[in-house]
């Protein structure tokens, strides 16, 4: 494979990359290490930048609706028992 995603505790990743120029794994990785804040991960790939950006722009994940979400489809339940559920 030509790509990997690294996720974990920021502090552990920062130590692996290096927290100063003296202990960084390769040149300038300390700059990447400083950017790790909040919920972050690293994508390491040999693919072109445009291809990676296009993939992330087109990527969608279906998720359950949360409070306050406006439905994009109508859903109607007919009056009466729901026969597919034994306790209704």
ZIMO-V326050 format. One record per helix or strand of 3 or more residues. SS is the DSSP state (@ for helix, = for strand). FROM is the first residue (numbers start at 1). LEN is the number of residues. If there is no record, write none. Layout:
ss & from & len
SS & FROM & LEN
SS & FROM & LEN
This chain:
ss & from & len
= & 3 & 5
@ & 10 & 8
@ & 29 & 7
= & 41 & 5
@ & 49 & 10
